[in-house]
Amino acid sequence: MKINYKIEAADFLAFQLFTASTDDIIQKRKRKSRFFYSVLFGMASVFCILNDTLFVGIYFGILAITMALFYPHFFRWRYKKQYANFIERNYSKRFGEPAELEITKDFIYSKDKVADGKVKLSEIESIHETALHFFIKMGSGMSFILPKRELESIDLFKETIQQLGLKIVDAHDYKL
């Protein structure tokens, strides 16, 4: 099966955010930061109230509650902004450039304006399907991003992958 496609900034961003959402280290960092800031502001609130600065204590108390409730949204927004800036700086010359992916019974051949590559199918670690993309992750850390909008037939792609004995992990419930 041969696939010709183009990748845009939104595709790179979707991949980075998906990868971050499935990375245990990043999720652990999010939980620790949420706990740390909530406790820090809570302690500041108690300290201020005990030192007769009620207004400042209430302010820190509201900040502690806000952090406890809304930190995941802030964390996601911050990561999205950081990744978007990173992608713009590092991948902007690849936006809209044609690329080709050929899947055979033993290998995946990739070709774009920069390089040609050949990867053994046995090196595929996982294939995730989101609402808009397929992310093919290799054991070496390399990945292919396949936007669904670029595929002529999503069903044919899935059928080809299944015939090769590979499984597609359903990640349709993932949201950016």
C-alpha positions, 0 to 999 in steps of 0.5 A, a space after each residue: 500500500 502506498 500513501 502520499 500525504 502532507 503534514 501541517 503544523 496542526 498534525 505535528 501539534 496533535 502528535 506532540 500533545 497525544 504523546 505527552 498525554 500518554 507519557 507517564 513522566 509528564 502525567 506525574 509532573 502534572 499531578 505533582 505540580 497541581 499538588 505543590 501549587 495547591 498546598 503552597 497557596 493553601 499554606 500561604 493562605 493559612 499563614 496570612 490569616 494567622 498573621 491578621 492579613 485576612 484579605 491576602 489570606 483569602 486571596 491565597 485561599 482562592 488561588 489554592 482552590 483555583 489551582 486545585 480545580 483548574 491546574 490541568 486546564 492551565 497545564 494543557 494550555 501551557 504545553 500546547 503553547 510550548 509545543 506550538 512554538 517548538 514546532 513552528 521553530 523546528 518543523 515549519 519547513 516541512 509543513 505542506 511538503 509531500 511525503 510518501 509512505 509505502 507499507 509492504 509485508 516486511 517494511 515501511 518505506 518512507 520518503 520526503 524531500 529530506 530523506 528516504 527510510 526503511 523500517 522493519 515492521 517488527 520495529 513497530 511498537 504501536 499504532 494509535 488511531 485518534 479521530 483525525 490521525 494514525 500515529 505509528 510509533 517505532 521502538 527507536 523513538 521515531 514515529 510516523 504521523 498519518 493524517 486521516 484526511 490524506 488517506 484515500 480509504 481509511 478502511 483499506 489502511 486498517 485492513 492492510 495493517 490487520 493483514 500484516 498482523 499489527 494491531 491498531 489501538 483505538 484512541 478515539 476518546 482522546 481530546 486535544 
